[in-house]
């Protein structure tokens, strides 16, 4: 299933910067609705990134890549929280944009 296998592709430094910029805006936009740093937010962002993957040319590539990176980060934070890591409670959301 392609939706569960999104790719993060960067063919140069500009692509990395573009993905980082999009990730910054995407986190601020989605945080009030689906949260940030939780297993649920990671799953939602991963599915949306998988849907967008391969669509929309360069912009779609940047959005898909940003969602994929952020999904991985959210899932890792959620899992670390469940394991009693130093990031807070079980999947505790970070509200760094408040």
N, C-alpha and C positions, 0 to 999 in steps of 0.2 A: 504494500500500500504506500503510494508515493507521499501521501499526507503525513505519514509518520517518519519520513526520511528527508526532512528539509536539509538543504546544503547551505553552508555559509561560505561564500566565494569572494575572495578579494584578489584582484589581479595587480594590485599596486598599493602604494601608500595612500593615494587619494581615495580608493575604495574603502580602506580601513577607517579613514577619517569620516567619510560619508556614513558608514555604518554606525560609527560612534555618535555622530550628530543625530542621526535618526533614532538611535536607541535612547538618547537623552530626551528627545521630544516624545517618543512613544511611551517611556516610563511615566512622564508627567501627565500625559493624556489618559493613560489607562489606569493609573493608580487609584483615582477616586471610585472607579467602577469595579475593577477586579482585584485590586490590591497589588502588593509588591512584596516579593520575598516569601511567597507561600507556595505550597504544592499546587493549589488550585490555580493561582495566577500563572505559574509556570506551565501547567497543562494547557490552559486556554491560549496563552501566547504561542506555545509550540504548535498547537493545531492551526491557529490563524497563520503563523509563519509557513506551515506546510501547505496551506491552501494557496497562499500568495506565491510560493516558490515557483519560478519559471514563468510568471506572468508580469506584465508591466515593464519589460525592458530593464534598463539600468536602475530606475527608481524602485521597481518591484524587487530587484536583486538586493538593494540596500535595505528596504523595509523587511523583506523576508530574513535577511541576515541579522538585522537588529533584533527582530522578534525571536529568532533562534538563539542568539547569544543571551538575550534577556531571559528567555525561557529556561535555558540551562542554568543561569545564575539563580533564578528563583527556585528551581527544583533543588539545586545544591543547598541553598540556604534553608529551605524547608526540611530537607533530609537531615542536615546538620542540627537543626533545631530539635528535631524529633530524637536525635541521638544524644541530646544533651550537650551540644557544642556551645561555643562561646557566642553564638549569635542570638541568643534569647530563648524563648519558649518554643513549644512545638510549632514550627512553621511561623514564627512571629514575623509579622510584616514590619518592614522598615519604613518609616515615614520621613525620609530625608528631604522631601520636597515641601514639607509644611513650613 
